Amino acid sequence: MTSLDFNGLIDLDKASLTLSLLSITFNPTAWNIVARNEYHNKTITRLFGGNRKAGCYFLAVMIFSFGILRDYLYHEALKEQPKVALIPYEYASKIAVVLFGLGQLFVITSTWQLGITGTFLGDYFGILMDHRVEGFPFNILNDPMYVGSTMSFIATALWTERPAGLFISAYVYIVYRIALLFEGPFTDMIYSNRAAEQKKAEGKSS
């Protein structure tokens, strides 16, 4: 054990753990920066000859790909962490299955409700939805995709019996909450601007 081994539960000395945490931090941070730049400067749209939808699909592929890399680094980090049964595996495994199933349900159904452009920051490209999505899972959760993703992280930690996974899952939750502090108000601003423009246009036509 090293000086950074928390009583055999979490080994903070492993580079794989650091890489996992960095990838978790990078994803929402980078996409927020990229999307805001797109809203203000249309950088990606210009790269695709003014095709907003093509630009959004490109960003969707990038986000999805880096999400896979994040998950891979998470699993690799867990392999190097101490395996400790915090609760009997027969219970941990069942809880893990339920959490993972629900988590994936939230992620998949929210993607279905929003569509590709709605899921992958299409509003920053000017591809706005006609109305607020209120069907499942948005009728029970404000941010089902982030909640579902966090649940999947926790499920994996329980399934593999790695306490470090619970530590990483808590970090995922914190990073997502911080990201929402920036995403939510900015998205609200985008739709408020559209509403103001529509009202202005209606005033001119009347």
ZIVEN-V22450 format. One record per pair of residues at least 4 apart in sequence whose C-alpha atoms are under 6 Angstrom apart, sorted by the first residue. I is the first residue (numbers start at 1). GAP is how many residues later the second one is. Records with the same first field share a line. If there is no record, write none. Layout:
I: GAP / GAP
This chain:
1: 4
4: 7 / 8 / 9
5: 5 / 6
6: 4
9: 73 / 154
10: 154
16: 61
17: 60
20: 53 / 54
22: 4
23: 47
26: 4
31: 4
35: 89
37: 4
38: 4 / 5
39: 85 / 86
44: 11
45: 5 / 6 / 7 / 10
46: 4
52: 73
56: 66
60: 60
61: 4
83: 78 / 79
84: 77
85: 76
89: 4
92: 4 / 66
93: 66
96: 4 / 59 / 62 / 63
97: 4
99: 4 / 52 / 56
100: 52 / 55
103: 45 / 48 / 49
104: 4 / 44
105: 4
106: 4 / 38 / 39 / 42
107: 38 / 41
111: 4 / 8
114: 4 / 5
115: 4
116: 4
117: 5
118: 4
122: 5
123: 4 / 5
134: 4 / 5
135: 4
138: 4
144: 4
153: 16
154: 12 / 15
157: 4 / 5 / 8 / 9
165: 4
180: 4
